[in-house]
């Protein structure tokens, strides 16, 4: 569940979101994760959770067998990266 203090990015803030994403998750390409349809429908930037999970499984196959996606993000990228992901769910 998304925390109330997590900043949501309005659809017009794509450049800021992309910049923060690239800074916080430098090895995870955002291009494959952006969900344009959902972003337009809800007015906030959204990412495809299934695609993110698949990307992390490919990047960290041993860990994905026994760790959640959240645990992997926290371990490799930290709390701020996890909050960014939560803001786009």
PDB file of N, CA, C and O in Angstrom:
ATOM      1  N   UNK A   1       0.839  -1.181   0.000  1.00  0.00           N
ATOM      2  CA  UNK A   1       0.000   0.000   0.000  1.00  0.00           C
ATOM      3  C   UNK A   1       0.881   1.240   0.000  1.00  0.00           C
ATOM      4  O   UNK A   1       1.914   1.271   0.670  1.00  0.00           O
ATOM      5  N   UNK A   2       0.486   2.240  -0.733  1.00  0.00           N
ATOM      6  CA  UNK A   2       1.304   3.434  -0.852  1.00  0.00           C
ATOM      7  C   UNK A   2       1.176   4.291   0.404  1.00  0.00           C
ATOM      8  O   UNK A   2       0.086   4.480   0.944  1.00  0.00           O
ATOM      9  N   UNK A   3       2.315   4.798   0.848  1.00  0.00           N
ATOM     10  CA  UNK A   3       2.349   5.668   2.019  1.00  0.00           C
ATOM     11  C   UNK A   3       1.791   7.029   1.650  1.00  0.00           C
ATOM     12  O   UNK A   3       1.911   7.455   0.501  1.00  0.00           O
ATOM     13  N   UNK A   4       1.181   7.722   2.610  1.00  0.00           N
ATOM     14  CA  UNK A   4       0.558   9.008   2.323  1.00  0.00           C
ATOM     15  C   UNK A   4       1.568  10.114   2.079  1.00  0.00           C
ATOM     16  O   UNK A   4       1.240  11.104   1.424  1.00  0.00           O
ATOM     17  N   UNK A   5       2.791   9.977   2.585  1.00  0.00           N
ATOM     18  CA  UNK A   5       3.774  11.034   2.417  1.00  0.00           C
ATOM     19  C   UNK A   5       4.628  10.863   1.151  1.00  0.00           C
ATOM     20  O   UNK A   5       5.558  11.639   0.929  1.00  0.00           O
ATOM     21  N   UNK A   6       4.328   9.874   0.337  1.00  0.00           N
ATOM     22  CA  UNK A   6       5.052   9.662  -0.911  1.00  0.00           C
ATOM     23  C   UNK A   6       4.503  10.622  -1.964  1.00  0.00           C
ATOM     24  O   UNK A   6       3.293  10.702  -2.179  1.00  0.00           O
ATOM     25  N   UNK A   7       5.409  11.348  -2.616  1.00  0.00           N
ATOM     26  CA  UNK A   7       5.009  12.329  -3.630  1.00  0.00           C
ATOM     27  C   UNK A   7       4.559  11.618  -4.897  1.00  0.00           C
ATOM     28  O   UNK A   7       5.273  10.760  -5.416  1.00  0.00           O
ATOM     29  N   UNK A   8       3.390  11.965  -5.393  1.00  0.00           N
ATOM     30  CA  UNK A   8       2.917  11.479  -6.696  1.00  0.00           C
ATOM     31  C   UNK A   8       3.366  12.479  -7.740  1.00  0.00           C
ATOM     32  O   UNK A   8       3.328  13.685  -7.496  1.00  0.00           O
ATOM     33  N   UNK A   9       3.785  12.011  -8.880  1.00  0.00           N
ATOM     34  CA  UNK A   9       4.225  12.866  -9.971  1.00  0.00           C
ATOM     35  C   UNK A   9       3.091  13.042 -10.968  1.00  0.00           C
ATOM     36  O   UNK A   9       2.603  12.072 -11.548  1.00  0.00           O
ATOM     37  N   UNK A  10       2.678  14.288 -11.161  1.00  0.00           N
ATOM     38  CA  UNK A  10       1.659  14.588 -12.160  1.00  0.00           C
ATOM     39  C   UNK A  10       2.221  14.229 -13.525  1.00  0.00           C
ATOM     40  O   UNK A  10       3.435  14.260 -13.728  1.00  0.00           O
ATOM     41  N   UNK A  11       1.360  13.895 -14.443  1.00  0.00           N
ATOM     42  CA  UNK A  11       1.782  13.473 -15.778  1.00  0.00           C
ATOM     43  C   UNK A  11       2.672  14.522 -16.456  1.00  0.00           C
ATOM     44  O   UNK A  11       3.513  14.173 -17.284  1.00  0.00           O
ATOM     45  N   UNK A  12       2.496  15.781 -16.117  1.00  0.00           N
ATOM     46  CA  UNK A  12       3.315  16.845 -16.705  1.00  0.00           C
ATOM     47  C   UNK A  12       4.729  16.903 -16.112  1.00  0.00           C
ATOM     48  O   UNK A  12       5.570  17.659 -16.597  1.00  0.00           O
ATOM     49  N   UNK A  13       4.996  16.108 -15.066  1.00  0.00           N
ATOM     50  CA  UNK A  13       6.303  16.103 -14.408  1.00  0.00           C
ATOM     51  C   UNK A  13       7.192  14.944 -14.884  1.00  0.00           C
ATOM     52  O   UNK A  13       8.066  14.482 -14.151  1.00  0.00           O
ATOM     53  N   UNK A  14       6.958  14.484 -16.116  1.00  0.00           N
ATOM     54  CA  UNK A  14       7.700  13.352 -16.672  1.00  0.00           C
ATOM     55  C   UNK A  14       9.215  13.566 -16.589  1.00  0.00           C
ATOM     56  O   UNK A  14       9.939  12.666 -16.163  1.00  0.00           O
ATOM     57  N   UNK A  15       9.697  14.736 -16.989  1.00  0.00           N
ATOM     58  CA  UNK A  15      11.144  14.994 -17.002  1.00  0.00           C
ATOM     59  C   UNK A  15      11.735  14.882 -15.591  1.00  0.00           C
ATOM     60  O   UNK A  15      12.808  14.307 -15.412  1.00  0.00           O
ATOM     61  N   UNK A  16      11.044  15.422 -14.609  1.00  0.00           N
ATOM     62  CA  UNK A  16      11.519  15.345 -13.223  1.00  0.00           C
ATOM     63  C   UNK A  16      11.512  13.898 -12.736  1.00  0.00           C
ATOM     64  O   UNK A  16      12.478  13.440 -12.127  1.00  0.00           O
ATOM     65  N   UNK A  17      10.426  13.184 -13.003  1.00  0.00           N
ATOM     66  CA  UNK A  17      10.338  11.779 -12.593  1.00  0.00           C
ATOM     67  C   UNK A  17      11.450  10.961 -13.239  1.00  0.00           C
ATOM     68  O   UNK A  17      12.136  10.196 -12.560  1.00  0.00           O
ATOM     69  N   UNK A  18      11.631  11.121 -14.548  1.00  0.00           N
ATOM     70  CA  UNK A  18      12.662  10.370 -15.280  1.00  0.00           C
ATOM     71  C   UNK A  18      14.051  10.672 -14.715  1.00  0.00           C
ATOM     72  O   UNK A  18      14.864   9.765 -14.539  1.00  0.00           O
ATOM     73  N   UNK A  19      14.316  11.934 -14.436  1.00  0.00           N
ATOM     74  CA  UNK A  19      15.603  12.328 -13.870  1.00  0.00           C
ATOM     75  C   UNK A  19      15.831  11.671 -12.510  1.00  0.00           C
ATOM     76  O   UNK A  19      16.907  11.133 -12.250  1.00  0.00           O
ATOM     77  N   UNK A  20      14.830  11.715 -11.652  1.00  0.00           N
ATOM     78  CA  UNK A  20      14.939  11.086 -10.329  1.00  0.00           C
ATOM     79  C   UNK A  20      15.082   9.573 -10.449  1.00  0.00           C
ATOM     80  O   UNK A  20      15.855   8.958  -9.714  1.00  0.00           O
ATOM     81  N   UNK A  21      14.340   8.978 -11.373  1.00  0.00           N
ATOM     82  CA  UNK A  21      14.405   7.537 -11.585  1.00  0.00           C
ATOM     83  C   UNK A  21      15.814   7.132 -12.018  1.00  0.00           C
ATOM     84  O   UNK A  21      16.386   6.184 -11.482  1.00  0.00           O
ATOM     85  N   UNK A  22      16.361   7.850 -12.983  1.00  0.00           N
ATOM     86  CA  UNK A  22      17.698   7.523 -13.486  1.00  0.00           C
ATOM     87  C   UNK A  22      18.770   7.730 -12.413  1.00  0.00           C
ATOM     88  O   UNK A  22      19.762   7.002 -12.371  1.00  0.00           O
ATOM     89  N   UNK A  23      18.569   8.708 -11.562  1.00  0.00           N
ATOM     90  CA  UNK A  23      19.523   8.963 -10.482  1.00  0.00           C
ATOM     91  C   UNK A  23      19.438   7.879  -9.409  1.00  0.00           C
ATOM     92  O   UNK A  23      20.467   7.422  -8.910  1.00  0.00           O
ATOM     93  N   UNK A  24      18.240   7.470  -9.056  1.00  0.00           N
ATOM     94  CA  UNK A  24      18.053   6.527  -7.953  1.00  0.00           C
ATOM     95  C   UNK A  24      18.163   5.067  -8.375  1.00  0.00           C
ATOM     96  O   UNK A  24      18.564   4.217  -7.579  1.00  0.00           O
ATOM     97  N   UNK A  25      17.811   4.774  -9.618  1.00  0.00           N
ATOM     98  CA  UNK A  25      17.863   3.399 -10.130  1.00  0.00           C
ATOM     99  C   UNK A  25      18.658   3.396 -11.439  1.00  0.00           C
ATOM    100  O   UNK A  25      18.095   3.155 -12.507  1.00  0.00           O
ATOM    101  N   UNK A  26      19.959   3.664 -11.357  1.00  0.00           N
ATOM    102  CA  UNK A  26      20.756   3.910 -12.559  1.00  0.00           C
ATOM    103  C   UNK A  26      20.859   2.736 -13.529  1.00  0.00           C
ATOM    104  O   UNK A  26      21.130   2.955 -14.710  1.00  0.00           O
ATOM    105  N   UNK A  27      20.657   1.530 -13.089  1.00  0.00           N
ATOM    106  CA  UNK A  27      20.810   0.368 -13.972  1.00  0.00           C
ATOM    107  C   UNK A  27      19.464  -0.196 -14.441  1.00  0.00           C
ATOM    108  O   UNK A  27      19.420  -1.240 -15.092  1.00  0.00           O
ATOM    109  N   UNK A  28      18.388   0.485 -14.114  1.00  0.00           N
ATOM    110  CA  UNK A  28      17.054   0.034 -14.497  1.00  0.00           C
ATOM    111  C   UNK A  28      16.500   1.007 -15.538  1.00  0.00           C
ATOM    112  O   UNK A  28      16.183   2.147 -15.198  1.00  0.00           O
ATOM    113  N   UNK A  29      16.377   0.584 -16.797  1.00  0.00           N
ATOM    114  CA  UNK A  29      15.871   1.496 -17.831  1.00  0.00           C
ATOM    115  C   UNK A  29      14.389   1.790 -17.656  1.00  0.00           C
ATOM    116  O   UNK A  29      13.570   0.875 -17.578  1.00  0.00           O
ATOM    117  N   UNK A  30      14.056   3.052 -17.598  1.00  0.00           N
ATOM    118  CA  UNK A  30      12.668   3.457 -17.394  1.00  0.00           C
ATOM    119  C   UNK A  30      11.808   3.269 -18.634  1.00  0.00           C
ATOM    120  O   UNK A  30      10.596   3.078 -18.529  1.00  0.00           O
ATOM    121  N   UNK A  31      12.422   3.324 -19.794  1.00  0.00           N
ATOM    122  CA  UNK A  31      11.676   3.253 -21.048  1.00  0.00           C
ATOM    123  C   UNK A  31      10.762   2.035 -21.107  1.00  0.00           C
ATOM    124  O   UNK A  31       9.632   2.137 -21.583  1.00  0.00           O
ATOM    125  N   UNK A  32      11.228   0.899 -20.639  1.00  0.00           N
ATOM    126  CA  UNK A  32      10.430  -0.323 -20.676  1.00  0.00           C
ATOM    127  C   UNK A  32       9.356  -0.369 -19.590  1.00  0.00           C
ATOM    128  O   UNK A  32       8.467  -1.220 -19.633  1.00  0.00           O
ATOM    129  N   UNK A  33       9.433   0.524 -18.637  1.00  0.00           N
ATOM    130  CA  UNK A  33       8.555   0.441 -17.471  1.00  0.00           C
ATOM    131  C   UNK A  33       7.402   1.430 -17.476  1.00  0.00           C
ATOM    132  O   UNK A  33       6.394   1.206 -16.806  1.00  0.00           O
ATOM    133  N   UNK A  34       7.534   2.518 -18.218  1.00  0.00           N
ATOM    134  CA  UNK A  34       6.519   3.572 -18.216  1.00  0.00           C
ATOM    135  C   UNK A  34       5.204   3.036 -18.762  1.00  0.00           C
ATOM    136  O   UNK A  34       5.178   2.417 -19.826  1.00  0.00           O
ATOM    137  N   UNK A  35       4.119   3.268 -18.044  1.00  0.00           N
ATOM    138  CA  UNK A  35       2.782   2.846 -18.469  1.00  0.00           C
ATOM    139  C   UNK A  35       2.006   4.077 -18.907  1.00  0.00           C
ATOM    140  O   UNK A  35       1.354   4.736 -18.097  1.00  0.00           O
ATOM    141  N   UNK A  36       2.082   4.379 -20.198  1.00  0.00           N
ATOM    142  CA  UNK A  36       1.455   5.573 -20.745  1.00  0.00           C
ATOM    143  C   UNK A  36      -0.049   5.609 -20.588  1.00  0.00           C
ATOM    144  O   UNK A  36      -0.609   6.648 -20.238  1.00  0.00           O
ATOM    145  N   UNK A  37      -0.713   4.491 -20.843  1.00  0.00           N
ATOM    146  CA  UNK A  37      -2.175   4.457 -20.752  1.00  0.00           C
ATOM    147  C   UNK A  37      -2.645   4.721 -19.327  1.00  0.00           C
ATOM    148  O   UNK A  37      -3.517   5.561 -19.108  1.00  0.00           O
ATOM    149  N   UNK A  38      -2.081   4.021 -18.369  1.00  0.00           N
ATOM    150  CA  UNK A  38      -2.480   4.217 -16.970  1.00  0.00           C
ATOM    151  C   UNK A  38      -2.145   5.630 -16.502  1.00  0.00           C
ATOM    152  O   UNK A  38      -2.898   6.224 -15.731  1.00  0.00           O
ATOM    153  N   UNK A  39      -1.027   6.163 -16.961  1.00  0.00           N
ATOM    154  CA  UNK A  39      -0.650   7.533 -16.598  1.00  0.00           C
ATOM    155  C   UNK A  39      -1.693   8.530 -17.083  1.00  0.00           C
ATOM    156  O   UNK A  39      -2.086   9.435 -16.347  1.00  0.00           O
ATOM    157  N   UNK A  40      -2.140   8.361 -18.321  1.00  0.00           N
ATOM    158  CA  UNK A  40      -3.151   9.260 -18.884  1.00  0.00           C
ATOM    159  C   UNK A  40      -4.475   9.102 -18.151  1.00  0.00           C
ATOM    160  O   UNK A  40      -5.146  10.091 -17.857  1.00  0.00           O
ATOM    161  N   UNK A  41      -4.850   7.871 -17.856  1.00  0.00           N
ATOM    162  CA  UNK A  41      -6.132   7.619 -17.200  1.00  0.00           C
ATOM    163  C   UNK A  41      -6.204   8.194 -15.790  1.00  0.00           C
ATOM    164  O   UNK A  41      -7.241   8.726 -15.394  1.00  0.00           O
ATOM    165  N   UNK A  42      -5.103   8.093 -15.019  1.00  0.00           N
ATOM    166  CA  UNK A  42      -5.183   8.577 -13.635  1.00  0.00           C
ATOM    167  C   UNK A  42      -4.548   9.956 -13.434  1.00  0.00           C
ATOM    168  O   UNK A  42      -4.655  10.534 -12.352  1.00  0.00           O
ATOM    169  N   UNK A  43      -3.886  10.487 -14.472  1.00  0.00           N
ATOM    170  CA  UNK A  43      -3.319  11.830 -14.387  1.00  0.00           C
ATOM    171  C   UNK A  43      -1.985  11.902 -13.658  1.00  0.00           C
ATOM    172  O   UNK A  43      -1.420  12.985 -13.507  1.00  0.00           O
ATOM    173  N   UNK A  44      -1.483  10.774 -13.210  1.00  0.00           N
ATOM    174  CA  UNK A  44      -0.199  10.699 -12.525  1.00  0.00           C
ATOM    175  C   UNK A  44       0.681   9.683 -13.231  1.00  0.00           C
ATOM    176  O   UNK A  44       0.186   8.719 -13.816  1.00  0.00           O
ATOM    177  N   UNK A  45       1.975   9.902 -13.177  1.00  0.00           N
ATOM    178  CA  UNK A  45       2.893   8.975 -13.813  1.00  0.00           C
ATOM    179  C   UNK A  45       2.792   7.604 -13.171  1.00  0.00           C
ATOM    180  O   UNK A  45       2.750   7.474 -11.947  1.00  0.00           O
ATOM    181  N   UNK A  46       2.753   6.584 -14.017  1.00  0.00           N
ATOM    182  CA  UNK A  46       2.612   5.214 -13.546  1.00  0.00           C
ATOM    183  C   UNK A  46       3.616   4.325 -14.263  1.00  0.00           C
ATOM    184  O   UNK A  46       3.950   4.546 -15.426  1.00  0.00           O
ATOM    185  N   UNK A  47       4.086   3.319 -13.544  1.00  0.00           N
ATOM    186  CA  UNK A  47       4.954   2.334 -14.163  1.00  0.00           C
ATOM    187  C   UNK A  47       4.275   0.980 -14.111  1.00  0.00           C
ATOM    188  O   UNK A  47       3.396   0.742 -13.283  1.00  0.00           O
ATOM    189  N   UNK A  48       4.686   0.106 -14.995  1.00  0.00           N
ATOM    190  CA  UNK A  48       4.145  -1.241 -15.096  1.00  0.00           C
ATOM    191  C   UNK A  48       4.864  -2.124 -14.079  1.00  0.00           C
ATOM    192  O   UNK A  48       6.044  -2.440 -14.234  1.00  0.00           O
ATOM    193  N   UNK A  49       4.150  -2.507 -13.062  1.00  0.00           N
ATOM    194  CA  UNK A  49       4.724  -3.289 -11.968  1.00  0.00           C
ATOM    195  C   UNK A  49       5.214  -4.654 -12.443  1.00  0.00           C
ATOM    196  O   UNK A  49       6.246  -5.134 -11.974  1.00  0.00           O
ATOM    197  N   UNK A  50       4.498  -5.279 -13.357  1.00  0.00           N
ATOM    198  CA  UNK A  50       4.898  -6.591 -13.879  1.00  0.00           C
ATOM    199  C   UNK A  50       6.219  -6.470 -14.633  1.00  0.00           C
ATOM    200  O   UNK A  50       7.108  -7.305 -14.468  1.00  0.00           O
ATOM    201  N   UNK A  51       6.349  -5.440 -15.454  1.00  0.00           N
ATOM    202  CA  UNK A  51       7.597  -5.228 -16.197  1.00  0.00           C
ATOM    203  C   UNK A  51       8.764  -4.947 -15.259  1.00  0.00           C
ATOM    204  O   UNK A  51       9.874  -5.432 -15.479  1.00  0.00           O
ATOM    205  N   UNK A  52       8.514  -4.168 -14.220  1.00  0.00           N
ATOM    206  CA  UNK A  52       9.564  -3.891 -13.238  1.00  0.00           C
ATOM    207  C   UNK A  52       9.999  -5.180 -12.556  1.00  0.00           C
ATOM    208  O   UNK A  52      11.194  -5.415 -12.378  1.00  0.00           O
ATOM    209  N   UNK A  53       9.055  -5.999 -12.182  1.00  0.00           N
ATOM    210  CA  UNK A  53       9.372  -7.268 -11.525  1.00  0.00           C
ATOM    211  C   UNK A  53      10.204  -8.161 -12.446  1.00  0.00           C
ATOM    212  O   UNK A  53      11.182  -8.763 -12.002  1.00  0.00           O
ATOM    213  N   UNK A  54       9.828  -8.250 -13.713  1.00  0.00           N
ATOM    214  CA  UNK A  54      10.580  -9.067 -14.669  1.00  0.00           C
ATOM    215  C   UNK A  54      11.996  -8.523 -14.840  1.00  0.00           C
ATOM    216  O   UNK A  54      12.956  -9.291 -14.899  1.00  0.00           O
ATOM    217  N   UNK A  55      12.124  -7.206 -14.919  1.00  0.00           N
ATOM    218  CA  UNK A  55      13.444  -6.587 -15.064  1.00  0.00           C
ATOM    219  C   UNK A  55      14.328  -6.939 -13.866  1.00  0.00           C
ATOM    220  O   UNK A  55      15.489  -7.311 -14.038  1.00  0.00           O
ATOM    221  N   UNK A  56      13.783  -6.823 -12.659  1.00  0.00           N
ATOM    222  CA  UNK A  56      14.555  -7.138 -11.451  1.00  0.00           C
ATOM    223  C   UNK A  56      14.903  -8.622 -11.377  1.00  0.00           C
ATOM    224  O   UNK A  56      15.988  -8.981 -10.920  1.00  0.00           O
ATOM    225  N   UNK A  57      13.993  -9.482 -11.820  1.00  0.00           N
ATOM    226  CA  UNK A  57      14.280 -10.921 -11.847  1.00  0.00           C
ATOM    227  C   UNK A  57      15.447 -11.220 -12.777  1.00  0.00           C
ATOM    228  O   UNK A  57      16.288 -12.064 -12.470  1.00  0.00           O
ATOM    229  N   UNK A  58      15.498 -10.529 -13.914  1.00  0.00           N
ATOM    230  CA  UNK A  58      16.605 -10.725 -14.856  1.00  0.00           C
ATOM    231  C   UNK A  58      17.918 -10.174 -14.312  1.00  0.00           C
ATOM    232  O   UNK A  58      18.981 -10.747 -14.549  1.00  0.00           O
ATOM    233  N   UNK A  59      17.846  -9.074 -13.591  1.00  0.00           N
ATOM    234  CA  UNK A  59      19.046  -8.445 -13.052  1.00  0.00           C
ATOM    235  C   UNK A  59      19.580  -9.166 -11.820  1.00  0.00           C
ATOM    236  O   UNK A  59      20.791  -9.238 -11.609  1.00  0.00           O
ATOM    237  N   UNK A  60      18.673  -9.697 -11.011  1.00  0.00           N
ATOM    238  CA  UNK A  60      19.055 -10.326  -9.731  1.00  0.00           C
ATOM    239  C   UNK A  60      18.363 -11.691  -9.598  1.00  0.00           C
ATOM    240  O   UNK A  60      17.535 -11.878  -8.707  1.00  0.00           O
ATOM    241  N   UNK A  61      18.698 -12.646 -10.483  1.00  0.00           N
ATOM    242  CA  UNK A  61      17.971 -13.919 -10.492  1.00  0.00           C
ATOM    243  C   UNK A  61      18.069 -14.717  -9.191  1.00  0.00           C
ATOM    244  O   UNK A  61      17.083 -15.317  -8.763  1.00  0.00           O
ATOM    245  N   UNK A  62      19.231 -14.731  -8.562  1.00  0.00           N
ATOM    246  CA  UNK A  62      19.381 -15.506  -7.329  1.00  0.00           C
ATOM    247  C   UNK A  62      18.539 -14.909  -6.203  1.00  0.00           C
ATOM    248  O   UNK A  62      17.925 -15.634  -5.420  1.00  0.00           O
ATOM    249  N   UNK A  63      18.521 -13.593  -6.135  1.00  0.00           N
ATOM    250  CA  UNK A  63      17.783 -12.932  -5.058  1.00  0.00           C
ATOM    251  C   UNK A  63      16.276 -12.988  -5.285  1.00  0.00           C
ATOM    252  O   UNK A  63      15.507 -13.062  -4.327  1.00  0.00           O
ATOM    253  N   UNK A  64      15.855 -12.955  -6.532  1.00  0.00           N
ATOM    254  CA  UNK A  64      14.415 -12.922  -6.813  1.00  0.00           C
ATOM    255  C   UNK A  64      13.716 -14.212  -6.399  1.00  0.00           C
ATOM    256  O   UNK A  64      12.495 -14.253  -6.248  1.00  0.00           O
ATOM    257  N   UNK A  65      14.510 -15.262  -6.219  1.00  0.00           N
ATOM    258  CA  UNK A  65      13.921 -16.528  -5.782  1.00  0.00           C
ATOM    259  C   UNK A  65      13.471 -16.490  -4.327  1.00  0.00           C
ATOM    260  O   UNK A  65      12.555 -17.219  -3.947  1.00  0.00           O
ATOM    261  N   UNK A  66      14.102 -15.651  -3.507  1.00  0.00           N
ATOM    262  CA  UNK A  66      13.769 -15.661  -2.073  1.00  0.00           C
ATOM    263  C   UNK A  66      13.541 -14.260  -1.488  1.00  0.00           C
ATOM    264  O   UNK A  66      13.361 -14.113  -0.279  1.00  0.00           O
ATOM    265  N   UNK A  67      13.550 -13.232  -2.348  1.00  0.00           N
ATOM    266  CA  UNK A  67      13.310 -11.868  -1.869  1.00  0.00           C
ATOM    267  C   UNK A  67      12.167 -11.237  -2.668  1.00  0.00           C
ATOM    268  O   UNK A  67      11.970 -11.540  -3.845  1.00  0.00           O
ATOM    269  N   UNK A  68      11.436 -10.373  -2.016  1.00  0.00           N
ATOM    270  CA  UNK A  68      10.379  -9.647  -2.714  1.00  0.00           C
ATOM    271  C   UNK A  68      10.995  -8.536  -3.569  1.00  0.00           C
ATOM    272  O   UNK A  68      12.156  -8.167  -3.388  1.00  0.00           O
ATOM    273  N   UNK A  69      10.216  -8.024  -4.481  1.00  0.00           N
ATOM    274  CA  UNK A  69      10.667  -6.920  -5.317  1.00  0.00           C
ATOM    275  C   UNK A  69      11.060  -5.732  -4.437  1.00  0.00           C
ATOM    276  O   UNK A  69      12.074  -5.081  -4.690  1.00  0.00           O
ATOM    277  N   UNK A  70      10.281  -5.457  -3.428  1.00  0.00           N
ATOM    278  CA  UNK A  70      10.575  -4.348  -2.517  1.00  0.00           C
ATOM    279  C   UNK A  70      11.905  -4.567  -1.804  1.00  0.00           C
ATOM    280  O   UNK A  70      12.700  -3.636  -1.671  1.00  0.00           O
ATOM    281  N   UNK A  71      12.146  -5.782  -1.350  1.00  0.00           N
ATOM    282  CA  UNK A  71      13.406  -6.086  -0.665  1.00  0.00           C
ATOM    283  C   UNK A  71      14.605  -5.902  -1.596  1.00  0.00           C
ATOM    284  O   UNK A  71      15.644  -5.392  -1.177  1.00  0.00           O
ATOM    285  N   UNK A  72      14.465  -6.309  -2.839  1.00  0.00           N
ATOM    286  CA  UNK A  72      15.554  -6.157  -3.811  1.00  0.00           C
ATOM    287  C   UNK A  72      15.835  -4.684  -4.067  1.00  0.00           C
ATOM    288  O   UNK A  72      16.991  -4.264  -4.090  1.00  0.00           O
ATOM    289  N   UNK A  73      14.788  -3.907  -4.257  1.00  0.00           N
ATOM    290  CA  UNK A  73      14.972  -2.471  -4.497  1.00  0.00           C
ATOM    291  C   UNK A  73      15.628  -1.811  -3.288  1.00  0.00           C
ATOM    292  O   UNK A  73      16.559  -1.021  -3.440  1.00  0.00           O
ATOM    293  N   UNK A  74      15.152  -2.129  -2.103  1.00  0.00           N
ATOM    294  CA  UNK A  74      15.719  -1.546  -0.890  1.00  0.00           C
ATOM    295  C   UNK A  74      17.191  -1.924  -0.744  1.00  0.00           C
ATOM    296  O   UNK A  74      18.015  -1.080  -0.390  1.00  0.00           O
ATOM    297  N   UNK A  75      17.524  -3.169  -1.010  1.00  0.00           N
ATOM    298  CA  UNK A  75      18.907  -3.646  -0.853  1.00  0.00           C
ATOM    299  C   UNK A  75      19.854  -2.957  -1.835  1.00  0.00           C
ATOM    300  O   UNK A  75      20.939  -2.522  -1.451  1.00  0.00           O
ATOM    301  N   UNK A  76      19.449  -2.860  -3.087  1.00  0.00           N
ATOM    302  CA  UNK A  76      20.362  -2.372  -4.122  1.00  0.00           C
ATOM    303  C   UNK A  76      20.270  -0.867  -4.378  1.00  0.00           C
ATOM    304  O   UNK A  76      21.228  -0.257  -4.851  1.00  0.00           O
ATOM    305  N   UNK A  77      19.118  -0.270  -4.066  1.00  0.00           N
ATOM    306  CA  UNK A  77      18.914   1.131  -4.441  1.00  0.00           C
ATOM    307  C   UNK A  77      18.498   2.035  -3.282  1.00  0.00           C
ATOM    308  O   UNK A  77      18.642   3.254  -3.376  1.00  0.00           O
ATOM    309  N   UNK A  78      17.990   1.467  -2.204  1.00  0.00           N
ATOM    310  CA  UNK A  78      17.673   2.247  -1.015  1.00  0.00           C
ATOM    311  C   UNK A  78      16.235   2.709  -0.889  1.00  0.00           C
ATOM    312  O   UNK A  78      15.410   2.501  -1.779  1.00  0.00           O
ATOM    313  N   UNK A  79      15.960   3.341   0.237  1.00  0.00           N
ATOM    314  CA  UNK A  79      14.615   3.784   0.594  1.00  0.00           C
ATOM    315  C   UNK A  79      14.068   4.827  -0.377  1.00  0.00           C
ATOM    316  O   UNK A  79      12.907   4.747  -0.780  1.00  0.00           O
ATOM    317  N   UNK A  80      14.874   5.784  -0.749  1.00  0.00           N
ATOM    318  CA  UNK A  80      14.394   6.838  -1.644  1.00  0.00           C
ATOM    319  C   UNK A  80      13.960   6.263  -2.996  1.00  0.00           C
ATOM    320  O   UNK A  80      12.978   6.718  -3.581  1.00  0.00           O
ATOM    321  N   UNK A  81      14.689   5.272  -3.482  1.00  0.00           N
ATOM    322  CA  UNK A  81      14.304   4.609  -4.735  1.00  0.00           C
ATOM    323  C   UNK A  81      12.983   3.870  -4.562  1.00  0.00           C
ATOM    324  O   UNK A  81      12.130   3.905  -5.449  1.00  0.00           O
ATOM    325  N   UNK A  82      12.809   3.207  -3.432  1.00  0.00           N
ATOM    326  CA  UNK A  82      11.560   2.496  -3.187  1.00  0.00           C
ATOM    327  C   UNK A  82      10.387   3.456  -3.104  1.00  0.00           C
ATOM    328  O   UNK A  82       9.301   3.156  -3.600  1.00  0.00           O
ATOM    329  N   UNK A  83      10.596   4.608  -2.480  1.00  0.00           N
ATOM    330  CA  UNK A  83       9.533   5.608  -2.402  1.00  0.00           C
ATOM    331  C   UNK A  83       9.184   6.135  -3.788  1.00  0.00           C
ATOM    332  O   UNK A  83       8.015   6.396  -4.070  1.00  0.00           O
ATOM    333  N   UNK A  84      10.168   6.294  -4.647  1.00  0.00           N
ATOM    334  CA  UNK A  84       9.904   6.724  -6.015  1.00  0.00           C
ATOM    335  C   UNK A  84       9.047   5.690  -6.742  1.00  0.00           C
ATOM    336  O   UNK A  84       8.086   6.044  -7.425  1.00  0.00           O
ATOM    337  N   UNK A  85       9.395   4.426  -6.596  1.00  0.00           N
ATOM    338  CA  UNK A  85       8.604   3.363  -7.217  1.00  0.00           C
ATOM    339  C   UNK A  85       7.182   3.378  -6.672  1.00  0.00           C
ATOM    340  O   UNK A  85       6.226   3.278  -7.441  1.00  0.00           O
ATOM    341  N   UNK A  86       7.031   3.499  -5.369  1.00  0.00           N
ATOM    342  CA  UNK A  86       5.700   3.531  -4.762  1.00  0.00           C
ATOM    343  C   UNK A  86       4.879   4.705  -5.274  1.00  0.00           C
ATOM    344  O   UNK A  86       3.656   4.611  -5.377  1.00  0.00           O
ATOM    345  N   UNK A  87       5.543   5.808  -5.593  1.00  0.00           N
ATOM    346  CA  UNK A  87       4.815   6.984  -6.071  1.00  0.00           C
ATOM    347  C   UNK A  87       4.217   6.749  -7.455  1.00  0.00           C
ATOM    348  O   UNK A  87       3.308   7.469  -7.868  1.00  0.00           O
ATOM    349  N   UNK A  88       4.719   5.752  -8.168  1.00  0.00           N
ATOM    350  CA  UNK A  88       4.261   5.501  -9.532  1.00  0.00           C
ATOM    351  C   UNK A  88       3.422   4.239  -9.647  1.00  0.00           C
ATOM    352  O   UNK A  88       3.210   3.732 -10.749  1.00  0.00           O
ATOM    353  N   UNK A  89       2.950   3.733  -8.530  1.00  0.00           N
ATOM    354  CA  UNK A  89       2.090   2.545  -8.549  1.00  0.00           C
ATOM    355  C   UNK A  89       0.637   2.917  -8.429  1.00  0.00           C
ATOM    356  O   UNK A  89      -0.227   2.040  -8.429  1.00  0.00           O
TER     357      UNK A  89
END
